[in-house]
Amino acid sequence: MEFSIQQTPNPNAIKFGGESKFLEGRLSARAGDEPDSELAKDLLSIDGVESIFGFEDFITVNKTADSDWNNLLPEIEKALDLHVK
């Protein structure tokens, strides 16, 4: 599935929008949580990802202040490609 990447007012957050609904309801988790969702587990296992929030056709990823989006984006996109069809 193709995703649009949208900047947010928070420089530590990026929103990924899908072409269609890819989440069932709401998904919210922080680093250190034990989420049921494999997508959430994979996103939170990326060094520098602090939290995620999503609902149906989008997911917002928040990074730690010292992380660089240039390093994180390829890993986030890989996790989304793996779990979202």
C-alpha positions in Angstrom: 0.0 0.0 0.0 1.2 3.5 -0.8 1.4 6.0 2.1 1.4 9.7 2.1 3.8 11.3 4.5 2.6 14.5 6.2 4.5 16.8 8.4 2.7 17.8 11.6 3.1 20.9 13.8 5.3 18.8 16.1 8.8 18.3 14.5 9.1 15.0 16.3 5.9 13.5 14.7 5.1 12.4 11.2 1.7 11.2 10.0 1.5 8.3 7.5 -1.8 8.2 5.7 -3.0 5.2 3.8 -5.1 4.9 0.6 -7.7 3.0 2.5 -8.4 1.7 6.0 -5.6 -0.4 7.3 -6.2 -0.4 11.1 -9.2 -1.8 12.9 -10.1 1.0 15.2 -7.5 2.8 17.3 -3.8 1.9 17.8 -1.8 3.6 20.5 1.4 2.6 22.3 4.6 4.0 23.8 8.1 2.6 24.0 8.2 0.1 26.8 4.6 -1.0 26.2 3.7 -4.6 25.3 1.1 -4.0 22.5 -0.8 -6.9 20.9 -0.4 -5.5 17.4 2.6 -6.8 15.5 2.8 -3.5 13.6 3.0 -1.6 16.9 5.7 -4.0 18.2 7.8 -3.6 15.0 7.4 0.2 15.0 8.3 0.5 18.7 11.3 -1.7 18.3 12.9 0.9 16.0 15.5 2.7 17.9 14.4 6.3 18.2 10.6 5.7 18.0 9.0 7.0 21.2 5.2 6.4 20.5 2.6 5.7 17.9 -1.0 6.6 17.5 -3.3 5.5 14.6 -6.9 5.2 13.6 -8.2 3.3 10.6 -6.4 5.1 7.7 -3.5 6.8 9.4 -0.7 6.3 11.9 1.4 9.0 13.5 4.9 8.1 14.7 6.6 10.2 17.3 10.4 10.1 17.6 12.7 11.0 20.4 14.2 14.5 20.3 17.7 13.2 19.5 16.6 10.9 16.6 16.9 11.8 13.0 14.0 11.3 10.6 16.4 10.4 7.8 17.5 7.3 9.7 14.0 6.4 11.0 11.9 6.8 7.8 13.3 3.8 5.9 12.8 1.6 9.0 9.2 2.9 9.5 8.3 2.4 5.9 9.7 -1.2 6.0 7.5 -2.0 9.0 4.4 -0.5 7.3 5.1 -2.4 4.1 5.5 -5.7 6.1 2.2 -5.4 8.0 -0.1 -3.3 5.8 -1.3 -4.8 2.5 
